[in-house]
Amino acid sequence: MNKPIYSKHSILHVIETLERGGAESRLLEDVRNLVEFSHEVCYLFKDKNSLEDEFRKVGAKVYCLAMRNNIDFFNGFIRFFLLIKKCKPDIIHTHLFFSNIISRLACIFYPKIAYVQTIHAPDYKKNGSYIYSHYRHILELVTLMFKTPRFIAVSE
């Protein structure tokens, strides 16, 4: 029995929704074009998945953590932890705030998994952005102590 010379590395992409938006469209293009990897896409919030079929068409496996809202974080975390155990990804690639947080916390238990985060918006600096809040900033700093990602910036 011949072993394959090259096996694809798997990426578990984590994003808040699969609704049509900038981050979601960017992720779809990445999955469509990075054919040298196997892709699994996990989105956090249920009933927000208009792009799910498009991800499946390009060969990605899609999972939903079925979180009802941000307060349902604990249940979503348990489901995410079990998903990582099942998928065994080589890389976790996150997009958007809550995806970043849940992934960093899960990586406490999976320290050997590489972690990459795409920054889509300036919600990490205090410049009057509607996304910025002190609570988010503190949560960001605390979770960065557990797992520091490699960053990809969409723009400056």
C-alpha positions in Angstrom: 0.0 0.0 0.0 1.6 3.3 -1.1 1.5 6.2 1.2 0.8 9.6 -0.4 3.9 11.7 -0.9 2.0 14.8 0.0 -1.0 15.1 2.3 -3.0 18.3 2.4 -2.8 20.4 5.5 -6.2 21.2 6.9 -7.4 24.7 7.9 -10.3 25.2 10.2 -11.7 28.7 9.3 -13.7 30.3 12.1 -16.0 33.2 11.4 -19.1 34.7 13.1 -21.6 34.2 10.3 -21.8 33.1 6.7 -23.9 36.1 5.7 -22.9 38.1 2.6 -20.3 40.6 3.8 -16.7 41.7 3.4 -15.0 39.2 5.7 -17.3 36.4 4.5 -16.7 37.1 0.8 -13.0 37.3 1.4 -13.0 34.0 3.2 -15.0 32.4 0.3 -12.4 33.6 -2.2 -9.6 32.2 0.0 -11.2 28.8 0.3 -11.9 28.8 -3.5 -8.3 29.7 -4.4 -6.2 27.8 -1.8 -6.8 24.4 -3.2 -3.6 23.0 -1.8 -5.3 22.9 1.6 -8.4 21.1 2.8 -10.9 23.5 4.3 -13.4 23.3 7.1 -15.5 26.3 7.9 -17.1 26.9 11.3 -19.5 29.8 11.9 -20.8 30.8 15.3 -24.3 32.1 15.0 -27.2 30.1 13.8 -29.6 31.3 11.1 -27.0 33.5 9.5 -25.7 31.4 6.7 -26.7 32.6 3.2 -23.3 31.6 1.9 -23.2 28.1 3.3 -24.1 26.3 0.1 -21.4 28.3 -1.8 -18.8 27.1 0.7 -20.0 23.5 0.2 -19.8 23.9 -3.6 -16.1 24.7 -3.4 -15.4 21.6 -1.3 -15.4 23.0 2.2 -17.0 21.2 5.1 -19.3 23.6 7.0 -20.2 23.5 10.7 -22.4 25.7 12.8 -21.9 26.2 16.5 -25.6 27.3 16.7 -24.9 30.1 19.2 -28.1 32.2 19.7 -26.2 35.3 20.7 -22.9 36.4 22.4 -24.2 35.3 25.8 -24.4 31.7 24.5 -20.6 31.7 24.4 -20.0 28.9 26.9 -22.2 26.4 25.0 -20.6 27.5 21.7 -17.1 27.0 23.2 -17.9 23.4 24.3 -19.2 22.6 20.7 -16.1 24.3 19.2 -13.7 22.4 21.5 -15.3 19.1 20.4 -15.2 20.2 16.7 -11.4 20.8 17.0 -11.1 17.4 18.5 -13.0 15.8 15.6 -11.4 17.8 12.7 -7.8 17.8 14.0 -6.8 20.9 12.0 -3.2 21.9 11.3 -4.2 25.6 11.3 -7.0 27.6 12.8 -7.7 30.7 10.9 -10.1 33.2 12.4 -12.0 36.2 11.2 -13.8 38.8 13.3 -13.9 39.5 17.1 -15.9 36.6 18.7 -14.2 34.0 16.4 -10.8 35.3 17.5 -11.8 35.1 21.2 -13.3 31.6 21.1 -10.4 30.2 19.1 -7.7 31.6 21.4 -9.4 30.1 24.4 -9.7 26.7 22.7 -6.0 26.9 21.7 -5.1 26.7 25.4 -6.0 23.0 25.1 -4.5 22.6 21.6 -1.2 24.5 21.8 0.4 22.7 18.8 -2.2 23.9 16.3 -1.0 26.9 14.4 -3.2 30.0 14.7 -3.7 32.8 12.2 -6.0 35.8 12.5 -7.1 38.1 9.7 -7.8 41.7 10.7 -10.6 43.0 8.6 -11.4 46.2 10.5 -9.7 48.6 12.9 -11.5 47.4 16.0 -8.3 46.9 17.9 -7.4 50.5 18.4 -9.1 53.4 20.1 -9.9 55.8 17.2 -13.6 56.4 17.5 -14.5 53.1 15.6 -18.0 52.0 16.3 -16.7 48.5 17.0 -14.2 49.5 19.7 -15.2 49.2 23.4 -13.2 48.9 26.6 -14.7 45.5 27.4 -13.7 44.1 24.0 -10.2 45.6 24.4 -9.7 43.9 27.8 -11.1 40.6 26.5 -8.7 40.9 23.6 -5.7 41.5 25.8 -6.5 38.7 28.2 -7.0 36.1 25.5 -3.9 37.2 23.7 -2.0 35.9 26.7 -3.2 32.4 26.0 -2.4 32.3 22.2 -0.7 34.9 20.1 -1.7 34.5 16.5 0.1 35.4 13.3 -1.7 38.3 11.8 -2.9 39.0 8.2 -4.1 42.5 7.5 -6.6 43.1 4.7 -5.3 46.6 4.3 -3.1 49.2 6.1 
